[in-house]
Amino acid sequence: IMTYLNETQLKTVQPAARLCTSAQPSRDVTLFRHDRTRFFRLLGLFCGGQFLFWTYLGHFAYTGLRDTGSATEKGRAKTSTTTTGLAGMWSFEMNLGSNTWRFGFTLGCLTVGAVIVGLGALFCSRSVSQVVLHRGGKMVTVSTQSLLGPDRGRRITVPLSQVACHAHRHESPSFIPLRVKGHKFYFLLDKEGTVNNARLFDSTVGAYRPL
């Protein structure tokens, strides 16, 4: 009877031990990798070009437009812009050189350029290039993409208990949302990337935890 009980206990303990060993690797394991250097370089060029364009447009609006408020009636007729509505039902004149239009248009151009650059930088800083589970399974390093090329992004090393996926990788259509405690926005794992160890990923980084 004692022999039978010992064999039964060993059968129940061994699977748990194997699971604990698989979740605590003896070396660093790269769970996810996705290199999109070319795409983010093109994104950087696009954002830079947009910023230069809108900055130039804002500079032109600030220096090129002139206030015609104190001009003569003849001068106003030449410099003012008349806008006519549908079938001539309404029309009005706009003095595009007035301070309101000049400063407003300049500020609007600079705002659009800054928003484009900010959104590009935010998307880049939240796109994950690599997730590494360190030896022992207690620490995780999340590396992000960079506009400057590979291995130039941020590296965030936190305990595994501070990392969670709020959607299973099979449920997410394009990106896997990864939450890291202490950071406001989600980190995005592109599903076109490679999950090297799906079972270990689901039981560690891909598991849901309340943060």
C-alpha positions as CSV (number, residue, x, y, z in Angstrom):
1,I,0.0,0.0,0.0
2,M,2.8,2.4,0.9
3,T,4.5,1.7,-2.5
4,Y,1.2,2.4,-4.3
5,L,0.8,5.7,-2.5
6,N,4.3,6.8,-3.2
7,E,3.9,6.0,-6.9
8,T,0.6,8.0,-7.0
9,Q,2.2,11.0,-5.3
10,L,5.1,11.0,-7.7
11,K,2.7,10.9,-10.7
12,T,0.8,13.9,-9.4
13,V,3.9,15.9,-8.4
14,Q,6.0,15.4,-11.6
15,P,3.7,17.3,-14.0
16,A,3.7,20.3,-11.6
17,A,7.4,20.2,-11.4
18,R,7.8,20.1,-15.2
19,L,5.4,23.1,-15.5
20,C,7.4,25.1,-12.9
21,T,10.6,24.3,-14.7
22,S,9.2,25.4,-18.1
23,A,8.0,28.7,-16.6
24,Q,11.5,29.3,-15.0
25,P,14.0,28.8,-17.8
26,S,17.6,28.2,-17.0
27,R,18.6,30.8,-19.6
28,D,17.3,33.9,-21.3
29,V,14.5,33.1,-23.7
30,T,13.3,35.5,-26.5
31,L,9.6,35.0,-26.5
32,F,8.7,37.6,-29.2
33,R,10.7,39.2,-32.0
34,H,9.7,41.5,-34.8
35,D,12.2,43.7,-36.7
36,R,10.5,46.5,-38.7
37,T,13.6,48.7,-39.1
38,R,12.8,49.7,-42.7
39,F,9.2,50.6,-42.0
40,F,10.1,52.8,-39.0
41,R,12.8,54.5,-41.0
42,L,10.3,55.4,-43.7
43,L,8.0,56.5,-40.9
44,G,10.7,58.8,-39.5
45,L,11.3,60.3,-43.0
46,F,7.6,60.9,-43.5
47,C,7.3,62.6,-40.1
48,G,10.4,64.7,-40.7
49,G,9.1,65.7,-44.1
50,Q,5.7,66.6,-42.8
51,F,7.2,68.7,-40.0
52,L,9.4,70.6,-42.4
53,F,6.5,71.2,-44.8
54,W,4.1,72.5,-42.1
55,T,6.9,74.6,-40.5
56,Y,7.6,76.2,-43.8
57,L,3.9,76.8,-44.4
58,G,3.6,78.4,-41.0
59,H,6.7,80.6,-41.6
60,F,5.2,81.7,-44.9
61,A,1.9,82.5,-43.3
62,Y,3.7,84.5,-40.6
63,T,6.0,86.5,-42.9
64,G,4.1,86.5,-46.2
65,L,0.6,87.6,-45.2
66,R,0.1,91.3,-44.6
67,D,-2.6,93.1,-42.8
68,T,-4.8,95.2,-45.2
69,G,-7.0,96.6,-42.5
70,S,-5.6,100.1,-42.8
71,A,-5.3,100.1,-46.6
72,T,-7.4,102.2,-48.9
73,E,-10.6,100.9,-50.4
74,K,-8.8,100.4,-53.7
75,G,-6.1,98.4,-52.0
76,R,-8.6,96.4,-50.1
77,A,-10.4,95.4,-53.3
78,K,-7.1,94.1,-54.6
79,T,-5.9,92.2,-51.6
80,S,-9.0,91.0,-49.9
81,T,-10.5,87.6,-50.9
82,T,-14.2,87.3,-51.6
83,T,-15.8,84.0,-51.0
84,T,-19.1,83.2,-52.6
85,G,-21.5,80.5,-51.4
86,L,-23.8,78.2,-53.3
87,A,-25.6,80.0,-56.3
88,G,-24.4,83.4,-54.8
89,M,-26.7,83.1,-51.8
90,W,-24.0,84.4,-49.5
91,S,-20.6,86.0,-49.8
92,F,-18.1,87.6,-47.5
93,E,-14.6,89.1,-47.6
94,M,-11.7,87.6,-45.7
95,N,-8.6,89.7,-44.9
96,L,-6.1,86.8,-44.7
97,G,-3.4,89.2,-43.7
98,S,-5.1,90.3,-40.5
99,N,-3.4,89.4,-37.2
100,T,-6.1,86.9,-36.4
101,W,-5.8,84.9,-39.6
102,R,-2.0,85.3,-39.7
103,F,-1.3,84.1,-36.1
104,G,-4.1,81.5,-36.3
105,F,-2.9,80.0,-39.6
106,T,0.7,79.9,-38.3
107,L,-0.2,78.3,-35.1
108,G,-2.4,75.8,-36.9
109,C,0.4,74.8,-39.2
110,L,2.9,74.3,-36.4
111,T,0.3,72.3,-34.4
112,V,-0.4,69.9,-37.3
113,G,3.3,69.3,-37.8
114,A,3.9,68.7,-34.1
115,V,0.9,66.3,-33.9
116,I,2.2,64.3,-36.8
117,V,5.6,64.0,-35.3
118,G,4.2,63.2,-31.9
119,L,1.9,60.5,-33.2
120,G,4.7,58.9,-35.1
121,A,7.0,59.0,-32.1
122,L,4.3,57.6,-29.9
123,F,3.5,54.7,-32.2
124,C,7.2,53.9,-32.6
125,S,7.9,54.0,-28.8
126,R,4.9,51.6,-28.2
127,S,5.7,49.1,-30.9
128,V,7.6,46.2,-29.5
129,S,10.6,44.7,-31.3
130,Q,11.5,42.0,-28.7
131,V,10.4,40.5,-25.5
132,V,12.9,38.5,-23.4
133,L,12.1,36.4,-20.4
134,H,15.2,36.3,-18.3
135,R,16.7,33.3,-16.5
136,G,14.6,32.1,-13.6
137,G,11.4,33.6,-15.1
138,K,11.1,36.5,-12.7
139,M,12.2,39.4,-14.9
140,V,11.1,40.5,-18.4
141,T,12.7,42.9,-20.8
142,V,10.5,44.7,-23.4
143,S,12.4,46.4,-26.2
144,T,10.7,48.9,-28.5
145,Q,11.2,50.0,-32.1
146,S,13.3,53.1,-33.0
147,L,13.3,55.6,-35.8
148,L,17.1,55.5,-35.6
149,G,17.5,51.9,-36.5
150,P,17.7,48.5,-34.8
151,D,18.8,48.2,-31.2
152,R,18.2,51.9,-30.7
153,G,14.9,51.7,-28.9
154,R,14.0,51.7,-25.2
155,R,14.6,48.6,-23.0
156,I,12.3,48.3,-20.1
157,T,13.2,45.6,-17.6
158,V,10.5,44.9,-15.0
159,P,9.3,41.9,-12.9
160,L,7.0,39.4,-14.6
161,S,4.3,40.3,-12.2
162,Q,4.1,43.8,-13.6
163,V,3.5,42.6,-17.2
164,A,0.1,41.5,-18.5
165,C,-1.7,41.0,-21.8
166,H,-5.3,42.3,-21.7
167,A,-6.3,40.2,-24.7
168,H,-5.2,36.7,-25.8
169,R,-3.0,36.6,-28.9
170,H,-5.6,34.6,-30.8
171,E,-8.3,37.1,-30.0
172,S,-6.4,40.2,-31.2
173,P,-6.8,40.9,-34.9
174,S,-3.6,42.8,-35.6
175,F,-1.8,43.8,-32.4
176,I,-1.4,42.1,-29.0
177,P,-1.9,44.8,-26.3
178,L,0.8,44.4,-23.6
179,R,0.4,46.4,-20.4
180,V,3.5,47.3,-18.3
181,K,2.8,48.7,-14.8
182,G,3.9,52.3,-14.5
183,H,3.3,53.1,-18.2
184,K,0.0,54.8,-19.2
185,F,-0.4,53.4,-22.7
186,Y,-0.3,49.9,-24.0
187,F,2.7,48.4,-25.8
188,L,1.8,46.8,-29.1
189,L,3.0,43.4,-30.3
190,D,2.5,43.1,-34.0
191,K,1.0,39.7,-34.9
192,E,3.2,39.5,-37.9
193,G,6.1,39.0,-35.5
194,T,7.4,35.7,-34.4
195,V,6.4,34.1,-31.1
196,N,9.2,31.6,-30.5
197,N,7.7,29.7,-27.6
198,A,3.9,30.1,-27.7
199,R,3.2,27.9,-24.7
200,L,5.8,29.7,-22.5
201,F,4.6,33.1,-23.8
202,D,0.9,32.3,-22.9
203,S,1.8,31.2,-19.4
204,T,4.2,34.1,-18.6
205,V,4.0,37.4,-20.6
206,G,0.8,36.6,-22.4
207,A,-1.2,35.8,-19.2
208,Y,-3.7,38.3,-17.8
209,R,-2.9,39.8,-14.4
210,P,-4.6,42.7,-12.6
211,L,-2.1,45.6,-12.5
